[in-house]
Amino acid sequence: MDQQRILQIILDLGILVFSLSLHEFGHAFMANRLGDPTAKMLGRLTMDPRAHADPIGTILIPLLRFIYPNLLLFGWAKPVPVTPENFQNPKRDGALVALAGPMANFFLCVVCMALLSLLDLTQFMGLDPGGQQLLLIFFRSFFWLNFALAVFNLIPLYPLDGSWIMKYILPGHWSYAYSQMDRYSGIALLAFFYLGWLNKIFVPLERGLFMLMGTFGLNRLTAMIFS
């Protein structure tokens, strides 16, 4: 494994840990705002990765890329505990809490785009070509990892956030029936990974994003993110 590949893996791991931490912080923050202090009392209302890291999902699985460099970057953090009974409107508020995690990742995508635009306006602060390339690699990885985390978590399969959103917004009997399918979600998730179904979601969204950015005249930003 060459030095550049090792640097890319280390960079991706750092971005993943930070992005997972902000994702879980988003859940905890929204739950606390809506009247459920459970996560706050358990020390989860923080962006400190140590509060959210899962030994397997945040550390072991991502580190496997040092052994298998072509392994898909994948990981998860400890789920934020929520007590729906503390919400004024459990169905609405529960859905908002579930949605807050992916929205935190989409927010990071927007921040990334803003910083890239600022760097472009300042001509990358006069950095040499090597420094400019390193920043581009970082922000490009940062953007796409958070985009992928947000979209993936919105898939309505247990235990992803999308499944909780569906359970909260569906009427009672439909929500119960939907919950009965949780036992098969593991098989469905494996199918998404190994049968290439994820590409059927991500590729159209990437194309749509490319066209949307072009519509708004963000050509230079589009080139930096998609190159």
C-alpha positions as CSV (number, residue, x, y, z in Angstrom):
1,M,0.0,0.0,0.0
2,D,1.5,3.3,-1.1
3,Q,1.8,6.4,1.1
4,Q,-0.9,8.3,-0.7
5,R,-3.4,5.4,-0.2
6,I,-2.5,5.3,3.5
7,L,-3.1,9.0,3.9
8,Q,-6.4,8.7,2.1
9,I,-7.6,6.0,4.5
10,I,-6.5,8.0,7.6
11,L,-8.3,11.0,6.2
12,D,-11.5,9.1,5.5
13,L,-11.4,7.5,9.0
14,G,-11.2,10.9,10.6
15,I,-14.0,12.3,8.5
16,L,-16.1,9.2,9.2
17,V,-15.7,9.5,13.0
18,F,-16.5,13.2,13.0
19,S,-19.5,12.8,10.7
20,L,-20.9,9.9,12.7
21,S,-20.5,11.9,15.9
22,L,-22.4,14.9,14.5
23,H,-25.1,12.6,13.2
24,E,-25.7,11.2,16.7
25,F,-25.4,14.7,18.2
26,G,-28.2,15.8,15.8
27,H,-30.5,13.1,17.2
28,A,-29.6,14.0,20.8
29,F,-30.0,17.7,20.3
30,M,-33.4,17.4,18.6
31,A,-34.7,15.0,21.3
32,N,-33.6,17.4,24.0
33,R,-35.2,20.3,22.3
34,L,-38.5,18.4,22.0
35,G,-38.6,17.5,25.7
36,D,-36.7,14.3,26.1
37,P,-33.5,14.7,28.2
38,T,-32.5,11.0,28.1
39,A,-29.6,11.5,25.8
40,K,-28.4,14.5,27.6
41,M,-28.5,12.7,31.0
42,L,-26.4,9.9,29.5
43,G,-23.8,12.3,28.1
44,R,-24.8,12.0,24.5
45,L,-25.6,15.7,23.9
46,T,-22.0,16.3,22.7
47,M,-19.9,16.2,19.5
48,D,-17.1,14.4,21.4
49,P,-16.5,11.1,19.4
50,R,-15.8,9.3,22.6
51,A,-19.4,9.6,23.7
52,H,-20.7,8.1,20.4
53,A,-18.1,5.7,19.2
54,D,-19.0,2.0,18.9
55,P,-16.0,-0.3,19.3
56,I,-16.9,-2.3,16.3
57,G,-18.8,0.1,14.0
58,T,-16.7,3.2,14.6
59,I,-13.3,1.7,15.1
60,L,-12.8,-2.0,14.1
61,I,-14.8,-2.1,10.8
62,P,-13.3,1.2,9.4
63,L,-9.8,0.0,10.4
64,L,-10.1,-3.1,8.3
65,R,-9.4,-0.8,5.3
66,F,-5.7,-1.0,6.3
67,I,-5.9,-4.7,5.6
68,Y,-8.4,-4.5,2.7
69,P,-7.8,-1.1,1.0
70,N,-10.6,-1.6,-1.5
71,L,-13.2,-2.3,1.3
72,L,-16.2,0.0,1.2
73,L,-15.9,2.7,3.8
74,F,-18.6,1.8,6.3
75,G,-19.3,2.3,9.9
76,W,-21.8,3.2,12.6
77,A,-22.0,4.8,16.0
78,K,-23.9,3.9,19.2
79,P,-27.6,4.8,18.7
80,V,-28.9,7.6,20.8
81,P,-31.4,6.5,23.4
82,V,-34.8,8.2,23.2
83,T,-37.8,8.0,25.5
84,P,-40.9,8.8,23.3
85,E,-43.1,9.2,26.3
86,N,-41.3,12.5,27.1
87,F,-42.5,14.1,23.8
88,Q,-45.5,16.2,23.7
89,N,-46.4,14.7,20.3
90,P,-44.6,11.3,20.2
91,K,-45.3,10.5,16.6
92,R,-44.3,13.9,15.1
93,D,-41.4,14.5,17.5
94,G,-40.1,10.9,17.1
95,A,-40.0,11.4,13.4
96,L,-38.2,14.7,13.8
97,V,-35.6,13.2,16.1
98,A,-35.0,10.4,13.5
99,L,-34.7,12.9,10.7
100,A,-32.3,15.1,12.6
101,G,-29.3,12.7,12.1
102,P,-29.4,12.7,8.3
103,M,-30.1,16.4,8.3
104,A,-27.0,17.0,10.3
105,N,-25.0,15.2,7.6
106,F,-26.7,17.2,4.8
107,F,-25.9,20.4,6.8
108,L,-22.2,19.3,6.8
109,C,-22.5,19.0,3.0
110,V,-23.7,22.6,2.7
111,V,-20.9,23.8,5.0
112,C,-18.4,21.9,2.9
113,M,-19.7,23.6,-0.3
114,A,-19.5,27.0,1.3
115,L,-15.9,26.5,2.4
116,L,-14.9,25.2,-1.0
117,S,-16.5,28.3,-2.6
118,L,-14.6,30.5,-0.1
119,L,-11.3,28.7,-0.9
120,D,-11.9,29.2,-4.6
121,L,-12.6,32.9,-4.2
122,T,-9.4,33.3,-2.2
123,Q,-7.4,31.2,-4.8
124,F,-6.9,28.6,-2.0
125,M,-5.1,31.2,0.1
126,G,-2.1,31.1,-2.1
127,L,-1.2,27.5,-1.4
128,D,1.1,25.6,-3.8
129,P,-0.5,23.1,-6.1
130,G,0.2,20.2,-3.7
131,G,-1.6,22.0,-0.9
132,Q,-4.5,22.8,-3.1
133,Q,-4.8,19.2,-4.2
134,L,-4.7,18.0,-0.6
135,L,-7.5,20.4,0.4
136,L,-9.6,19.3,-2.6
137,I,-9.2,15.7,-1.7
138,F,-10.2,16.4,1.9
139,F,-13.3,18.5,1.1
140,R,-14.4,16.1,-1.7
141,S,-14.2,13.1,0.7
142,F,-15.9,15.1,3.4
143,F,-18.8,16.1,1.1
144,W,-19.4,12.6,-0.4
145,L,-19.1,10.7,2.8
146,N,-21.7,12.9,4.5
147,F,-23.9,12.8,1.5
148,A,-23.7,9.0,1.5
149,L,-24.4,8.8,5.3
150,A,-27.5,11.0,5.0
151,V,-29.0,9.2,2.0
152,F,-28.1,5.7,3.4
153,N,-29.7,6.4,6.7
154,L,-32.9,7.6,5.1
155,I,-33.5,4.1,3.6
156,P,-36.6,2.8,5.4
157,L,-35.0,-0.4,6.7
158,Y,-34.4,-1.2,10.3
159,P,-32.3,0.0,12.2
160,L,-31.7,3.0,9.9
161,D,-33.3,6.3,10.6
162,G,-35.6,6.0,7.7
163,S,-37.3,3.0,9.3
164,W,-38.0,5.0,12.5
165,I,-39.4,7.9,10.4
166,M,-41.7,5.5,8.7
167,K,-42.9,3.9,11.9
168,Y,-43.6,7.3,13.4
169,I,-45.5,8.8,10.5
170,L,-47.6,5.7,9.5
171,P,-51.0,5.2,11.1
172,G,-51.0,2.8,14.1
173,H,-52.0,-0.4,12.4
174,W,-49.7,0.3,9.4
175,S,-46.8,1.2,11.7
176,Y,-47.3,-2.1,13.6
177,A,-47.4,-4.1,10.4
178,Y,-44.3,-2.3,9.1
179,S,-42.4,-3.1,12.4
180,Q,-43.0,-6.8,11.8
181,M,-40.7,-6.6,8.8
182,D,-37.8,-5.6,11.0
183,R,-36.7,-9.3,11.3
184,Y,-36.0,-9.3,7.6
185,S,-34.2,-6.0,7.4
186,G,-30.7,-7.6,7.9
187,I,-31.2,-9.6,4.7
188,A,-32.5,-6.6,2.8
189,L,-29.5,-4.5,3.9
190,L,-27.1,-7.2,2.8
191,A,-28.9,-7.3,-0.6
192,F,-28.4,-3.5,-0.9
193,F,-24.7,-3.9,-0.4
194,Y,-24.0,-7.1,-2.4
195,L,-26.5,-6.8,-5.2
196,G,-25.6,-3.2,-6.1
197,W,-29.0,-1.8,-5.1
198,L,-27.3,1.1,-3.3
199,N,-26.1,2.3,-6.7
200,K,-29.6,2.5,-7.9
201,I,-30.3,5.0,-5.2
202,F,-27.0,7.0,-5.2
203,V,-26.3,7.3,-8.9
204,P,-29.6,9.0,-9.8
205,L,-29.2,11.3,-6.8
206,E,-25.7,12.2,-7.8
207,R,-26.9,13.0,-11.3
208,G,-29.7,15.1,-9.9
209,L,-27.3,17.0,-7.7
210,F,-25.0,17.6,-10.6
211,M,-27.8,19.0,-12.8
212,L,-29.2,21.1,-9.9
213,M,-25.8,22.7,-9.2
214,G,-25.4,23.4,-12.9
215,T,-28.8,25.0,-13.0
216,F,-27.8,27.5,-10.4
217,G,-24.5,28.3,-12.2
218,L,-22.3,26.6,-9.7
219,N,-20.0,25.3,-12.4
220,R,-16.6,25.7,-10.6
221,L,-18.0,24.2,-7.4
222,T,-19.5,21.4,-9.4
223,A,-16.2,20.7,-11.0
224,M,-14.4,20.6,-7.6
225,I,-16.9,18.2,-6.0
226,F,-17.4,15.9,-9.0
227,S,-13.9,15.8,-10.5
